[in-house]
Amino acid sequence: MKKTPRTAAFTFVEILAALLFLAVVVPTIVGALTVANRASEGAERSALAGELAQNKLNEFLVGDAWQSPPFTTGDFEGAYPGFRWEMTQEAWTGDPVNTGMTVLHVDVHYTVQGSDRTVRLSTLVYAAATTTSTTGTGATTP
């Protein structure tokens, strides 16, 4: 009797096992990619909000603009859609000896995939130390 050569092939059970494995693994991988994308977008927008808050805080500190309200809320003039800022100030109560200090808060509000988030930057200012005057010689004195 002559042997007939057998061709290599997958059995029906092996194909079903492979399809079952893919049916379990593919949704898990897609879910992990979705979570990674959400975390990446959140980190990117959070870093941008921090930079915007720092810029807005510096804008108010330069030239003592924080002393002349109203400046409580605003947006970033179309350059950064979805980001808005809010500025608040309160008297510093942390040191009873050094009165006259003010805490400035800049909150930048933004949304990441339907969830509202906020980044807050704060600083202390002393009104007498930030006020400057210009003398006739062009020198600035405190």
C-alpha positions in Angstrom: 0.0 0.0 0.0 1.2 3.4 -0.9 1.1 6.2 1.5 -0.5 9.4 0.3 1.3 12.6 1.4 -0.7 14.6 3.9 -0.8 18.4 3.5 -0.3 20.5 6.6 -3.5 22.3 7.6 -5.4 23.6 10.7 -8.2 21.7 12.0 -11.6 23.2 12.6 -11.1 23.1 16.4 -7.8 25.0 16.1 -9.4 27.7 14.0 -12.3 28.1 16.5 -9.8 28.3 19.4 -7.9 31.0 17.5 -11.1 33.0 16.8 -12.1 32.7 20.5 -8.7 34.0 21.6 -9.0 37.0 19.2 -12.6 37.7 20.5 -11.2 38.0 24.0 -7.9 39.9 23.2 -9.1 42.5 20.7 -11.6 44.3 22.9 -9.1 44.3 25.7 -6.5 45.9 23.5 -9.0 48.5 22.2 -10.0 49.4 25.7 -6.4 49.8 26.8 -5.7 52.1 23.8 -8.8 54.2 24.7 -7.6 54.6 28.3 -4.1 55.5 27.1 -5.5 58.1 24.7 -7.6 59.6 27.4 -4.6 59.8 29.8 -2.5 61.3 27.0 -5.0 64.0 26.1 -5.6 64.8 29.8 -1.9 65.2 30.5 -1.4 67.4 27.4 -4.3 69.7 28.2 -3.3 69.9 31.9 0.2 71.0 30.9 -1.2 73.6 28.5 -3.6 74.8 31.3 -0.6 75.2 33.6 1.3 77.2 31.1 -1.7 79.4 30.4 -2.3 80.0 34.1 1.4 81.0 34.6 1.2 83.4 31.6 -2.0 85.0 32.9 -0.6 85.3 36.5 2.6 86.9 35.1 0.4 89.2 33.0 -1.3 90.5 36.1 1.9 90.8 38.1 3.7 92.9 35.5 2.8 96.5 36.0 0.7 95.7 39.1 -2.5 95.0 37.0 -3.8 92.8 39.7 -4.4 95.9 41.8 -6.9 97.4 39.4 -10.1 95.2 39.0 -12.2 94.2 37.2 -10.4 91.1 35.9 -12.3 88.2 37.4 -12.9 86.0 34.4 -12.1 85.7 30.7 -11.0 83.4 27.9 -7.8 83.3 25.9 -9.2 85.3 22.9 -9.8 82.4 20.6 -6.2 81.2 20.7 -7.0 78.4 23.0 -10.7 77.4 22.6 -12.2 75.5 25.5 -9.9 77.1 28.1 -11.1 80.0 30.3 -9.5 81.7 33.3 -10.7 83.1 36.6 -8.7 85.3 38.9 -9.4 85.7 42.6 -7.6 87.4 45.5 -7.8 87.2 49.2 -5.9 88.6 52.2 -3.1 86.4 53.4 -3.7 85.1 56.9 -0.8 82.8 57.2 1.5 85.2 59.1 0.0 87.6 61.6 3.2 89.7 61.6 3.4 90.4 57.9 0.0 91.9 57.2 -0.8 93.5 53.9 0.0 90.4 51.8 -2.5 89.2 49.2 -2.9 85.7 47.7 -3.6 85.7 44.0 -5.2 82.6 42.5 -5.5 82.0 38.8 -7.8 79.0 37.9 -7.8 77.7 34.3 -10.9 75.6 33.5 -11.0 73.2 30.6 -12.7 70.0 29.5 -11.2 66.6 28.8 -13.5 64.2 27.0 -16.6 65.6 28.8 -15.0 65.9 32.2 -14.5 69.4 33.6 -11.0 70.0 35.1 -9.2 73.0 36.7 -5.6 74.0 37.2 -4.9 76.5 39.9 -1.7 78.6 40.4 -1.3 80.9 43.4 1.2 83.4 44.5 1.7 85.9 47.3 2.1 89.6 46.6 2.8 92.6 48.8 1.3 95.8 47.5 4.0 98.1 48.9 6.8 96.0 47.4 5.3 95.8 43.9 4.4 99.4 43.5 7.1 101.3 41.6 7.5 104.9 40.6 9.7 106.4 37.9 12.0 109.3 38.7 13.1 112.0 36.3 16.4 110.2 35.6 14.7 107.1 34.3 15.5 104.9 37.3 12.8 102.8 38.9 12.6 102.9 42.7 10.5 100.8 45.0 
